[in-house]
Each structure stands twice: as C-alpha cells, then as structure tokens.
Amino acid sequence: MNSRPWSPAARYFTLALVLLFIIFIVWQARALFWALIVGGLIAYILYPFVLLLQQQFRLKRKLASNIIFFFSLALMIALPVIIVPVLSLQTKEITTDLDTTLTQAQQYLAVPVHLGGYSIDLGNIIPQVKEALFSFISSTPQNTLLLIRNTSRGTLWGLIIIVSVYFFMTEWENIREGMIRIAPEEHQQDVRLLYGQIRQVWMAYLRGQITLMIIVAIVFTIVWTIIGLPGSLYLGFLAGLLSIIPDVGPFAATALALAVALLEGSTWLPINNFLFGLLVVGLYIVLINIKNIWLRPYILGRSVNMHEAIVFVAIVGAVIFTGIIGAFIIVPVLASIGVIWRYLHARMLGLPPFELEKEPASSPNLEPITSTSPVSRSVQGRTRRKSSKI
C-alpha cells in the first residue's frame, strides 16, 4: 500500500528543520572548519607538484598525490630536527654579538649631547634596551616549550590538518563528483561548467602567487647581494618562498636575514654589524611596502581580473578581521563569488549563463569539410578540379 504524498506545508516544514539542524551543527563545529580550510589550502598549494609529477612520469593522480604528500610530511618532520639546533647555536652567537654592539653604543652615548644650551643624556637608554631584548630572547624559548608541553590541542589540530590534506589530495575527484550529484540531474551540467570557471579562477590566482614569489625572490636576492649580505641567494629564495604567506612570511625571512647581518656583517661595507642590521631592516621596510601597496595587488588583481584597489582593500580588511588565512584566500573567494553572481544574474534574466563557442561562418559556395586528413583534402581537391573543367 503506497503512502500518501506529503503536502507542500509538510515538505517545507521538514526542509526548514533540516536547514536549522545543519546550521546548528555547522555553528557548533565552526572551529573544525578552519582546520579543514587550512588542509584544503595546503592541498591546493601542493597541487602543482602533483600535476607536474603526473605529467612527467605519467602517474595516476592518487599515486602522485601519495608521493607528494609523504615527501612533504617527511620534509616537515625533518626540518625542525635540522634547524632547531642550528637556530639555538645562532641565537647564542647573535646574543653575544648584540651585547658587544650595545656596549659599544653605550660607551658612544655616554657623552651628553648639547643642543641649544640643553644637555641631553642618552646613556640610560642602552641599558634599558639591553634588559628588554635579553629578557625577551631568554624567555621566548621557555614560553614556547611551556606552551607546547601544556597543551595537546595543537597536536590534535595538527593531526586533523594532516589527515584533511591527505584526504583532499587523494579523494578530491570523488568529493567533487559527489557534490555535483547533489544537484538535480538537469542542472548537473551547469554545476560542472560553473566548477570549471571557479577552478580557473583559483588556478590563475595560484599562478599569480607563483609569479609574485619569483619576483620577490629575485628582488631580495639582488638587494641582499648589492649590500653584501652573506648567503644572499638562499635568503632571497627563502623570502620569495615565504611570500606566499601574507606579511608573516617575508617578515620571517627578513628576521633570518637580520640575524645573519648581526652575526656576520657585510662582505664589503665597512660598517658595524649593528648598523648593517639596521640597513637590512630599512631595506625590508621599503621593499615590503612596495610589494604590499603596489606589486601584490597588481599581480593578483591581473590574475583574477579584479581591480588592484579592490585587491588591496580586501587583503588589508582580511588581515584585520580574519588573520593570515583570510588574507590568503580573500582574493580568489571574491573572484569566485563574482563567477557565481554572473551565473545567477544570467539565469534570473533568462540569458544563457555560459558563453557558447561561435560556429565558423560557412560559405555558400563551398561544401562543409567533414575531415581534415590529407586523404580527404586530396579527394576534395580533385573533385574541385574536375568540377572546374566541366
């Protein structure tokens, strides 16, 4: 016995309950979505390497994704093991060199400065700076270790991100097809085309980011080489590589360059290591402002067909309200919203939502060519010559 179909009121009521339940679950698990977003971004960044491996060695996507994922995971585990002891030793050397430099500065400033009948004593500034710097340097490792030791949430979030990265890299095709099949069958083709356009936006944005990384790496390498910073090639490459992380990446790379400047000094400039470090910081401030105000909005705006002013305002607003992750994804998200809006706008106006390929205009005097092979072209040529003789 067939049950009676639901009435429209019952269907709408059930739909409202389902939507409320979904909203409740999403709100309760909202912190989890940030981890999934981070995992998706990492998978998105690693995608060009997967694609390169597929093209070079003709591997299946899942195998190429596994190779890139486990290689990246091994690299992520090995880097701290290698870098932490080196950083610890470098920190001690930098602290010693900084103490010597500040002592020399204190001796220089011990003599009062006389300006217009007033005597200015700057000798008390350096001891206060030394106390603040050394307390920060000595307390930061303990605070970091204490934070890592006393919390397990960071480890759990890290595991969620790692698992989500692997899931997105290896199962994205199945996820995509499952999301497309949610739509009614008559609209699935539209969803596929819409996904293709959004995918083009994100791939263009990634190409813009890679272009920006290359330019930043070249500029920083040239500038560090000109002033004689040791390891300028590696430091410039690191600055370009980390520039994919808005603001924080270049700052971290320049902090390392500052450490090298304070420890090693310039290879040819006859100045104190402390002054050389100030020169590195000054150049960083100039270059990073050129990058943030002009270069990044211009390149990323051109990549997704957005005005650079909108890109600049969007990135600054995302940094203020959502942090680094929001600043990284805000440009392609806005461009994707634009793609969806154009589709909805065309549908609401009854226009075709996707541009159709224009068919070539056929000449009334020529028959349509059904094949482009050499044999068919020769047959068609002989046919035309016979017809002209007749």
Secondary structure as the mmCIF struct_conf table of DSSP 4:
data_model
#
loop_
_struct_conf.conf_type_id
_struct_conf.id
_struct_conf.beg_label_comp_id
_struct_conf.beg_label_asym_id
_struct_conf.beg_label_seq_id
_struct_conf.end_label_comp_id
_struct_conf.end_label_asym_id
_struct_conf.end_label_seq_id
HELX_LH_PP_P HELX_LH_PP_P1 ASN A 2 SER A 7
HELX_RH_AL_P HELX_RH_AL_P1 PRO A 8 GLN A 28
TURN_TY1_P TURN_TY1_P1 ALA A 29 ALA A 29
HELX_RH_AL_P HELX_RH_AL_P2 ARG A 30 PHE A 57
HELX_RH_AL_P HELX_RH_AL_P3 ARG A 61 LEU A 109
TURN_TY1_P TURN_TY1_P2 ALA A 110 ALA A 110
BEND BEND1 VAL A 111 VAL A 111
HELX_LH_PP_P HELX_LH_PP_P2 PRO A 112 PRO A 112
STRN STRN1 VAL A 113 LEU A 115
TURN_TY1_P TURN_TY1_P3 GLY A 116 GLY A 117
STRN STRN2 TYR A 118 ILE A 120
TURN_TY1_P TURN_TY1_P4 GLY A 123 ASN A 124
HELX_RH_AL_P HELX_RH_AL_P4 ILE A 125 ASN A 150
BEND BEND2 SER A 152 SER A 152
HELX_RH_AL_P HELX_RH_AL_P5 ARG A 153 ILE A 182
BEND BEND3 ALA A 183 ALA A 183
HELX_RH_3T_P HELX_RH_3T_P1 GLU A 185 HIS A 187
HELX_RH_AL_P HELX_RH_AL_P6 GLN A 188 ILE A 227
TURN_TY1_P TURN_TY1_P5 GLY A 228 GLY A 228
TURN_TY1_P TURN_TY1_P6 PRO A 230 GLY A 231
HELX_RH_AL_P HELX_RH_AL_P7 SER A 232 LEU A 242
TURN_TY1_P TURN_TY1_P7 SER A 243 ILE A 244
BEND BEND4 ILE A 245 ILE A 245
TURN_TY1_P TURN_TY1_P8 PRO A 246 ASP A 247
HELX_RH_AL_P HELX_RH_AL_P8 VAL A 248 GLU A 264
BEND BEND5 THR A 267 TRP A 268
BEND BEND6 ILE A 271 ILE A 271
HELX_RH_AL_P HELX_RH_AL_P9 ASN A 273 ILE A 290
HELX_RH_PI_P HELX_RH_PI_P1 LYS A 291 LEU A 295
HELX_RH_AL_P HELX_RH_AL_P10 ARG A 296 VAL A 304
TURN_TY1_P TURN_TY1_P9 ASN A 305 ASN A 305
HELX_RH_AL_P HELX_RH_AL_P11 GLU A 308 PHE A 321
TURN_TY1_P TURN_TY1_P10 THR A 322 THR A 322
HELX_RH_AL_P HELX_RH_AL_P12 ILE A 324 MET A 348
TURN_TY1_P TURN_TY1_P11 LEU A 349 GLY A 350
BEND BEND7 PRO A 353 PHE A 354
HELX_LH_PP_P HELX_LH_PP_P3 GLU A 355 SER A 363
TURN_TY1_P TURN_TY1_P12 PRO A 364 ASN A 365
BEND BEND8 LEU A 366 LEU A 366
HELX_LH_PP_P HELX_LH_PP_P4 GLU A 367 ILE A 369
BEND BEND9 SER A 373 SER A 373
HELX_RH_AL_P HELX_RH_AL_P13 PRO A 374 LYS A 389
#
